[in-house]
């Protein structure tokens, strides 16, 4: 089963870190990814650009496209990993090792391919 690990954080906190602190964080993520690879659990993942680069589409009676993230919160999604895990317990065990303060774990719904 695949799970999405969404990494939340405060972009202002990240921006306030000096280059050495940012490099140390990248190294922690490299170790996390190496552990996932060793276990055969890493499917993919990437860091995301700042929330200020997001564009949101709101579908309704009238479609609206706005610059910026949908939510007005202190935490934004800064990146993600897609992992393979036997069950939620294993996914949570892996997520606990992610060097970030807030991680959302969500199962990925796999749909069969459709004929086009």
C-alpha positions as CSV (number, residue, x, y, z in Angstrom):
1,X,0.0,0.0,0.0
2,X,1.2,3.5,-0.8
3,X,1.1,6.5,1.6
4,X,1.7,10.2,1.1
5,X,3.8,11.9,3.8
6,X,3.0,15.6,3.6
7,X,5.5,17.9,5.3
8,X,4.1,21.0,6.9
9,X,6.1,23.9,8.2
10,X,6.3,27.7,8.6
11,X,8.1,29.2,5.6
12,X,9.2,32.2,7.7
13,X,11.0,29.8,10.1
14,X,12.7,28.1,7.2
15,X,13.7,31.5,5.7
16,X,15.2,32.6,9.1
17,X,17.6,29.6,9.2
18,X,21.1,30.3,8.2
19,X,22.8,28.3,5.4
20,X,24.4,25.9,7.8
21,X,21.0,25.1,9.5
22,X,19.4,24.6,6.1
23,X,22.3,22.3,5.0
24,X,21.9,20.3,8.2
25,X,18.2,19.8,7.4
26,X,19.0,18.6,3.9
27,X,21.4,16.1,5.3
28,X,18.8,14.8,7.7
29,X,16.4,14.3,4.8
30,X,19.2,12.6,2.8
31,X,19.6,10.1,5.7
32,X,15.8,9.6,5.9
33,X,15.7,8.9,2.1
34,X,18.6,6.5,2.4
35,X,16.7,4.6,5.2
36,X,13.6,4.4,3.0
37,X,15.6,3.2,0.0
38,X,17.3,0.5,2.2
39,X,13.9,-0.7,3.3
40,X,12.5,-0.6,-0.3
41,X,9.9,1.9,0.9
42,X,10.8,5.0,-1.2
43,X,8.5,5.6,-4.1
44,X,9.2,9.3,-4.6
45,X,9.2,12.7,-3.1
46,X,10.2,16.3,-3.6
47,X,10.6,19.7,-2.0
48,X,8.0,22.2,-3.1
49,X,8.5,25.8,-4.1
50,X,7.3,28.4,-1.7
51,X,3.5,28.7,-1.1
52,X,3.6,32.2,-2.7
53,X,4.2,30.5,-6.0
54,X,1.0,28.4,-5.7
55,X,-2.0,29.0,-7.9
56,X,-5.4,27.8,-6.6
57,X,-8.4,27.0,-8.7
58,X,-11.8,27.1,-7.0
59,X,-14.5,25.3,-9.0
60,X,-18.1,26.2,-8.3
61,X,-20.8,28.2,-10.0
62,X,-18.0,30.3,-11.3
63,X,-14.4,29.1,-11.7
64,X,-11.9,31.4,-9.9
65,X,-8.1,31.2,-10.2
66,X,-6.1,33.0,-7.5
67,X,-2.5,33.4,-6.8
68,X,-1.2,31.9,-3.6
69,X,-2.1,28.9,-1.4
70,X,-5.7,27.9,-0.6
71,X,-5.4,28.0,3.1
72,X,-4.4,31.1,5.2
73,X,-2.4,29.3,7.9
74,X,1.1,29.6,9.4
75,X,2.0,26.2,8.1
76,X,2.3,25.4,4.4
77,X,3.1,22.1,2.6
78,X,6.8,22.3,1.9
79,X,7.4,18.8,0.4
80,X,6.2,15.3,0.3
81,X,7.3,11.6,0.2
82,X,5.4,8.8,-1.4
83,X,6.2,5.6,0.5
84,X,5.3,1.9,0.3
85,X,4.2,0.4,3.6
86,X,2.4,-2.8,4.6
87,X,-0.1,-0.9,6.6
88,X,-0.8,2.4,8.5
89,X,1.2,1.3,11.5
90,X,4.3,0.8,9.3
91,X,3.7,4.1,7.5
92,X,3.5,5.9,10.9
93,X,6.6,4.3,12.1
94,X,8.4,5.5,9.0
95,X,6.9,9.0,9.2
96,X,8.0,9.4,12.8
97,X,11.6,9.2,11.5
98,X,11.1,12.1,9.1
99,X,13.1,15.1,10.5
100,X,10.1,17.5,10.5
101,X,7.8,18.7,13.3
102,X,4.5,18.2,11.4
103,X,3.9,15.3,9.0
104,X,0.5,14.3,7.7
105,X,0.2,10.6,6.6
106,X,-2.5,9.7,4.1
107,X,-3.2,6.5,2.2
108,X,-3.1,6.8,-1.5
109,X,-6.2,5.4,-3.3
110,X,-5.1,3.3,-6.2
111,X,-7.5,3.1,-9.1
112,X,-7.3,0.6,-11.8
113,X,-6.2,1.9,-15.2
114,X,-8.9,3.0,-17.5
115,X,-9.2,2.2,-21.2
116,X,-8.9,5.3,-23.3
